[in-house]
Amino acid sequence: MNPIVKVNCLKHFYPDKTEVHLCGLEFLVNQGERVVILGPNGAGKTTLISHILGLLKAVDGVVEVLGMDPYKNFEKVRKNIGIVFQNVDEQIIGPTVYDDIAFTMRNEKMDKDEIDKKVKKIAALLKIEDILNKIPHYLSGGQKKKVALAGAIVNRPKILVMDEPFNSLDVSSKSDILYLLNKINKEFGITLIITTHDLNIVPEIADKIYLISDGKIISGESPKELFSDIEIFEKVGLEAPILSKLFHSLRQEGVDVKIPVNIKEAKEQLLSVIKCKNI
């Protein structure tokens, strides 16, 4: 399988002379994958995302998106990438929700009826039909995130990049966004590349996790593989997921359990242990 995103030993210099290296494992994303990027602040997550989007030019190394250099082929590549930034207020620019979702299509001189059809279809998918005529500024954080997501995927891009999509959301909104991302990945085949600090929901949204620390990509594993290695989180300055910490402690106490990746697995293992104790 040919990866649609490839980054290898990236080097970049910022205007203030800050030098960022990202070496170690090759960063590879295949069509339809859900890829999560983890790492402490300053590890290089934003630099990596910015090069994939073609916003920055690498001084050295390989950066390929859909077989092209995203910086040199910015317009071609960006037509195939949707993006939702961490602060969605900076990217929602339409006077109404409808106008914001339609913005790119209007710029591309798309037929008015076709625009209307697409806006209403994506609004129905994200269940935001009732706010299409609202002013975005007055929406809740969760609603704004859905509006930004609608604008990013209305033209069915091949890749969706999201920077901290769950940040500052309440439990209900976080659950909604999680459900929607998995839905568009499954139904439309849109590849997901996500940065997040919310480790406890990563297993629900990731097929593969890249862990970045001190300018090195040190892991590119499945949630089950990565979350079983609790020490790796401590090494890079991240707090391990709470289920990993709990079950690691149980193993140290001699309880025969494996590290689960979600509540369902944890529940099944605990019930099995309890039943064995009662026999």
Buried (B, 14 or more C-beta within 10 A) or exposed (E): EEBBBBBBBBBBBEEEEEEBBBEBBEBBBBBBBBBBBBBBEBBBBBBBBBBBBBBBBBEEBEBBBBEBBBBEBBEEBBEBBBBBBBEBEEBBEBEBBBBBBBBBBEEEEBEEEEBEEBBBEBBEBBEBBEBBEBEBEEBEBBBBBBBBBBBBBBBBBBBBBBBBBBBEBEEEBBBBBBEBBBEBBEEBEBBBBBBBBBBEBBBBBBBBBBBBBBBBBBBBBBBBBBBBBBEBBEEBEBEBBEBBBBBBEBBEEEEEBEBBBBEEBBEEBBEEBEEEEEE
